[in-house]
Amino acid sequence: MIKKIIFSIYLILIVISQSQILNLPIKNKHTISSHFLNNLYNNLYLVYKNGFDSKIYLNGNMLTSNKIDIFICNHINYLDFLIPYSILDKSNKNTIFLYSKYMDNLLFMGNLFKYSNNISLKKNINEDRHNILKNVKNLSNNHIIFLYPEGTRLSKKKLLDSKKYSKDNDLHSYDNLLYPKIKGLYTIIKILNKANKLGNIIDCTIKIDGLNINDNGIKHLIKKDLGKTYVIIKNYKARYFEDYKIFKKWFIQIWDKKEEFLINYKRYKYIEFNYELKISNIILTNLILTIFLCMIIKLIFIITSTRQ
C-alpha cells in the first residue's frame, strides 16, 4: 500500500505542476496542454504497472484505416483510461478525446483539458451537436476519436439505474456494462460519413482481476491488490444508417460481444502488453515537477521570512 501511495502522490504532483503552468500568460496553450497530456499518459502507465503492480495482457490488435477511426471502451475506474491511451499511442495517429465539460473546472487538473484539443461535452446531444460538428468536420484522416459510450464509470447504483432504463424501454439489459448512450457517436459517424472520412470502430474491453463493481475510485485502487488487467481488441468497419433505430440495432451487437467477453474473459488467450516508455517525456516531466517544487519551497521560505 505504501508504494501505491507514493506513486499516487507522485502522479498528483505531476498533474498539479503541469496544470499550473497553463495559468501563466503564455502563447500556444493548446499545444502545450496536448504535450503535457501525452507526458501524463506516459507516466500513468508507469504508475499503473509499477506502482499498482498490475500487468496488462492483450488479446487482438488495433487495425486503423486511412480515414478517421473511432475508438470505444468500457469505463470502470479513474485510471483505466491510461490503458487504451497506451495502446492508441502505438497507432501513430493523433487522438481526440471526448470528455465531460465539468473536467475543465477540476481543481489542478482542469487546465490540462480546458486548453487541449480534445472535445468537451455537456452530455446533452441537443447542446453538444454543434460543438461536435465544429470540432470533427475539419479533422484530418490522421486522427482517432476516443469516447466512452457508457458516458460514465461503472458502479452498482449506475448499473441498477441502467437496468431499470432498459426494462422501462424494453431494451437489452447488461450485467457488466451500462446501456450505451450512442446519439453522440451516431452524430460523429454521420458527420464523418458525409465528409467521406469514416474509418473503423475499434472496440476495447477491459477487465481487472481483484476489483468488484464498486471499486472505481483511487482509494479502492490503493487499498486492494490488483490482479491481472485483461484487454481485448475487436475491429469493425464503421457503418452509417440514415435510420437511427437501425444504427442502434447494429451497434448494440458490438455491446453484446463486450458483455460476452466480460463474462468469459478467462477463456481467451493473451500476450503480455508492453508499452515503450518515452524517456524524454519522463525527463521533461520530472524537470517541470522539480522546478515547480523549488518554486513552492521558495514561496514558503519568503512567506515564513516575511512573517518573522
N, C-alpha and C positions, 0 to 999 in steps of 0.2 A: 504493500500500500504506500509506503514512504516513497518508493521510486515513482509511482504513479503521480503522487502529489508534487514531487519535484518537477517532473516533466510537464504537469499541468500548469504549474506556476511559470515555468519557462515559456510555455505556449502563450499564456495570458500576457506576459511581459512583451513578447514579440508583437502581439496584436496591438497593445497599447502604444508601444514605441512607434510603430509604422502608421497607426491611425492618427496620432498626434502631429506627425509631420504634415499631414494634409490640412491641418488647421492654419498652417503658415501661409502667407500671401505669395504663393509660388505659381508659376505657369505650368500648363500641361498636367493638371492634377489627375485627369482621367488616365493618361498614360502611366503616370507614376503609381496610381492606385492599382491598375491592372498588373503592373510588375510586382507590387507588394503582395497582391493576392496569389500570384504564382509562387512567390517565395514562401508564403504562408502554407500553401498546399504541400510544397516540398517538405517543410518542417513538420506538417501534420502527419505525413506518412512516417517520418522518423519517430515522432512521439507515439503514434499508434503501434507500430511494430516493436519498437524497443522499450517504450515507456509502459505500454499496456500489454506487452507480451502476447500479441495475437498475430499468428502467421496467416497470410492470405492465400487461399487456394482457389484456382481458377478453372472453370470449365467453359470452353468455347473461345472464339476470337472475334474481336470487333472488326466488321467489314464496312469500311467507309466507301462512299461513292464519289463521283466527280461533281456532285451537286451538294446542296446543303442537307446534312443529315440531322436527325433528331434523336437525342439520347434520353431515355427514360429510366427511372429507377424507383424501387420502393424505398421508404424513408422510415428508419427505425430508431435513430438516436441522434445526438448532437454532433457526433464525429463521423457518421457513416459516409458523409459526402466526400471525404478525402479519398475513399476507395475508388469511386468512379472517376474522380479527377486524376488520380494516379494512372488509371487506365487510359483516360482521354489524352493525357499528356504524351502518350506514345503515338497518337494519330497524326501528328504534325499539322493538325487543323486548329484554328482558333475557337475557343469555347465561349459561347454566350449563355449565361446562366439566368433563368427566370426565378425571381425570389420575391418574398413578401415585402411590401414597401416599409413595414414597421422596422425592418432591419436597418434602414437608413438612419434611424434615430437611436439605435442601440448605443449605450454608453461605451466609449472607447472604440468599439469595432465599427460603428455606423459609417464613419467616413470611408472606410475601405470599400463599402458597397455603394455609397452615395455618389462617389466620384469615379466609379468604374464604368466600363462599357456594358455591363450587364443590364437586364431589364427588370425594373421593379413593377410589381402588380398589387392592385388593391383587392384582389380576389373577387372582383365583380366584373363579369365579362362585358357588361354594358359600359363600364367606366374604363376597362382595360383594352378594349378592342382598338381604339385609336392609337394608344401607346404601343401596342404590339405591331400594328401596321407600320407606324412611323419607324420603329427600330428594326423590323425584319425585312421590309421590302428592299432596302439598299445593301443588305449583306452580300458579300461575295460568296462564291461557291466553296471557298476555303474556310467554312465555318461549320461548327456543330452547335445546335441549340440543346441545352440541357435543362430538363424540367422534371418535377415530381408530380405525376398525375394525381396522387392522393391529396396533394395540397398541404399536407402537414405530417408530423411524426405519428407513428402508430402508438396507441395506448389502449388500455382496456375500455375506458369510457368512450373514446372515439370509435372503437370497434363496435361497441354496443349501439352507438348513435348511427353508425354506418349500416348495421344490420337492420335497425328499425326503418331507416330510409329505404333500404332495399325491399323490405317487406311491405311497406306502405305503398311503394311504387311498382310492386310486382317485378322486382329485378333480382338478378342472381346475388346471393349472399356469400361472403368470404369469411374464412376463419383466421387468415393470416395477413390479409390486406384490407385496406379501406376501399370502398367502391370508388373508382376513379372519377375525377372531375375533368371532363375532356373537352369542354367548349373552347377553352383557350388553345388546347392542342389542335382542335379542328380548325380554329381561326388561323393558326400558323400554317397548317397544311394547305388550307385554301389559298393563302397569300403566296406560298412557295409554288404551288401548282400553277397558279395564274402567271407567275413570272418564269415558269419552266425551270425552277430551281429545286424541285422536290426530290430528295435522295432517299436514303434508307431510314428506317426506325431501328435503332439499336437498343435492345431491351436488356437492362442489367438487374439481376435479382440478388439480394444479399441476405445471408443467414449467418448469425453469430452464435456459436455454442456457448452456453453458460449464462445467457440472458433470457429473461422472460418478457412478456409483453409490456410490462410497466417499467422495465429497466432502460429508459430512454434518456435519462439525464446524466450530467457529468458525475454526480455523486454516486450513481449506480455503477458507472464505468470504473470509478475509483475503488469502491467497496468490493465489487465482485471480481472473481477470477474469470477473465475471458477465455473461452476456448478458441478453437479454430474459426476463422472467418471464411465462409464459402461464398463464392461468386460464380454465377452462371450468366453467360452472354448469349443472347439469341438475336439474329438479324432478320429483318423483314423489309421488303420493298414497300415504302410508304404509299398509301393509296388515298385518293380523294374521291369522295362521293358527293354529288350535288345534294342528295337527301341526307341530312344529318343523322336520321334514325338508322339508315343503312350503314353509315360510317361507324356509328356507335356499336352496332351489332358486330361489325368486322373487328373493331378494336378490342371489344370485350374478350374475343378469342385469345388475344395476347395475354390479357389479365388472367384468364383461366389457366393458361400454361404456367404463369408465375405462381399461382396458388398450388398447382401440382408439384412444382419444384420445391416450394417451401415445406410441403408435406413429406416429400420423398427425397430430400436433398442428399441424404447419405448413400443413396443408390448410384449416384453419379460418380464418374472418375474425374480426378483433378490433377493439376500440376501446381507446384508452389509458384506464386506470383512474386516476382522481384522487380522493384522499381529502382531505377538508377538515380540515386540522389545527386543533384547538381551541386557540386562542392562550391562553385562560385556563388550560388544562391545562398547557401548556408553561411559562407564567409560574410557576404554582404548583410545578411540578416543579423548576424551576431555583431557586426561592426555598428550597425544602426542601433541595436539594443545597447551596446556598450556606451556609445555617445549619449544616448537618452538617459541611461542610469547615471552617468557622470554629471549630466546637466541637473538631474534631480538632486543628487548629493550636493552639488554646488549651491543649488537653490536653498536646500535645507540649511546648509552652513551659513549662507548670507542671512536667512531669516533668524537663525539662532544667534548670530553675532549682533544683529540689529537689536534684538530684544535684550541682550546683555548690556 
